Each structure stands twice: as structure tokens, then as C-alpha cells.
Amino acid sequence: MRPFLVLLALTACEQPTDAGTAAAKAPAAAAAPAAAPAAASDIDDSTVVSSWNGGQLTYGELKKEIAPALIQAEVEYLTNKWQTQMGAADQIVTEKLLDAEAKKRGLGDINGLIKVEVEDKVPAPTEAEVQAFYDVMSRKMGGAPLEAVRDQVVNELMRRKKTERFQVYLEELKASMGVKTDVPFPKNMPRFTVSADDDPFLGEATAPVTIVQFAEYQCPYCGKANPTITRILDEYKGKVRMVFRDYPLPGHTGAIPAAIAANCAGEQGKYWEMHEVLMKNQQSLTETDLKAYATNLKLDLSKWETCRVDPKQAAEIQADAEAGAAVGVSGTPAFFINGIPLSGALPFEQFKLIIDRELAG
């Protein structure tokens, strides 16, 4: 069956809750959402949700304080709901197609069809395949000799081959039947007003879709997101503008110096060259490393060094971090697609889902 898209928990570097950000965090009330969460609440704003001797907290005050978190939650809810509906629709249609095809061919039921189209068409693994699989998996098998685990290896290879053949057959069957599944995506997604400021960007300035990314150079998930960003820009050439804003996390002592190094390279027209180098060398961000990168990029080192100690560089990073905090960013990477939030190093399909809907108007 078609797998549901799943939001993985470990896709972002998280900000500790017991420490301040590397740059001062703006209060939640500073958030500037373009719209409130789509689902209307049946709780009146004047409702008292907490009280104590001499004071009280109303529901309206509570909403104001956690506005960014509410919008994030609403977007996740609507997206997950749509994904669940799409997955269920696909599964139901798949079962109907398989059942109809089995009866049409006189194979009794789906199991009969699977035997003919999957099990009977999957050859036994060759000795070379068995050996190659064992070489990769031997450690997980406790180092047992191949002959002792041969049946286990063969069974696993057959399972994988059958799964692959089943997926191929499903696609062939769906294509022959002209299957199209398109559950309507929520039209009014909650979104934030997120400034691109004057930060560096890739893509066309006039692109209809702007993605503002808050990230940093020491977070491994920011590095993992890079190939996806490249794919987005390639497949949506002229349609997407990708803006990078700095959001250094506490404990990542190399993040701010790296951000300044990139920004100062940008003063010499080589921001993105330095950006790529830093993302590919996240474990090597010492002072010596940064100077080596600048040298390799043939920067004017004197100007670059002068730029790095200019107070406006730290102020720029501070402004980026405050802008991110104001719209609820608490981990990296965090993306806002025309203001619609997505958090973490998510797969391309997750971005495509929203980008396509934005381009469709």
C-alpha cells in the first residue's frame, strides 16, 4: 500500500527550554500572524482560565501569549488530517482495484492475485545477492557465519523483493485504471507575516513563493535539509525564492562566528559560497577552519577580518533570531512558505505539498 507521509520527530535541532537563545528572544506577543488559527474556538475570550488571589488569566490573554504556538499546531493538524485522508483514500481504492482485478481474472481473491503477480514473479536471490546482503548485515547478526544465518538472510531478501514487486505492480494497475486521488487540501492555512528583511536569498526576487528559512551552521539537521533546498530551487526555478536567516541555538558556540563569517563573505559577493562550505563542514567551525575557508574562497582577508569585528554583524544575527522567536521558532531548521510554517529537515514531498497549493492560488 502507499505509505502515509510521516512527520519524523528527529528532524530538527531543538532549543533547550531552560536556557535563553543565543540572541535575546522576543516575547510571544510580538508575533505577527496574518491570520488566526483556522478552527474557531467555542470559548469566549473573556472566559477566565486561571485565577489567584488578586488576579486572573482570561482565555483571550492566553491566546495572545501563545499565538505562534497555536498557529503552528493548527498547521500541523490540518496537514496531518489531509495526509490521513489521502492515505486512507489511496488504501481504500487500492483494495477495491485488487479485489476487482482478482475476480476479473478468476483468481478468487486478492491473495490469489498477489500469488500470481508478486510471489510467482519474484526469483530466489542469487548467491551474490545473499553474500552482499550478509556482508552489510553481518554485524547486526552478531557476527554469525553465513551458513548459520543463511535462511534468515534469504527470507529477508525475498521479503524485500516481494515488497518491491508489489509496489511496481500496484503502480502498473493504477496506471491502467487511470487512478487519480486528490483530496482537497485546506484552502485557508494559518500563516505568519514573516519578513525576509535584507537577508541573502536564492531564486528570483519576484518569485510567487517565498520560503524564509531560520537555521544555523552547527545544527546537523540544517545540513541535512540542504539537498532538499537545492531540489526545491531546481524543480521550481523562477517560482521559489529561498531566504536564509540566522537562528543560532544555545550551546552551539560555533554558530554565531560561522554566521558572521558567511555574512562577511557576502560583503565580498561570496555569501553562498561560504554558506555551502560551512554547511558541509559543520563539525569544523574553529577560528582556524573559518580562516582557511575564507582563504580558499580567495577573500580579501583584511576586509573580511575587519568586517567580522564590526558590531553591526552581531546585531544583524540578533535581529534574525528575534524575528524567528517572534513567530514561534524554537528549533532549526524552521521554514515559512509564504508564511505557512514547517519545522525540521522534512522530505521534499512535504514542501511540494504546500508549494504546489500556493502556486495554484
Secondary structure, DSSP 8 states (H G I E B T S, - for coil): --------SSSSEE--TTS--SS----GGG--BSS--SS--SS-TT-EEEEETTEEEEHHHHHHHTHHHHHHHHHHHHHHHHHHHHHHHHHHHHHHHHHHHHHHTT--SHHHHHHHHTGGG-----HHHHHHHHHHHTGGGTT--HHHHHHHHHHHHHHHHHHHHHHHHHHHHHHHTT--------SS---B----TT--EES-TT-SEEEEEEE-SS-HHHHHHHHHHHHHHHHTTTTEEEEEEE---TT-TTHHHHHHHHHHHHTTT-HHHHHHHHHHTTT--SHHHHHHHHHHTT--HHHHHHHHT-HHHHHHHHHHHHHHHHTT--EESEEEETTEEEESS--HHHHHHHHHHHHT-
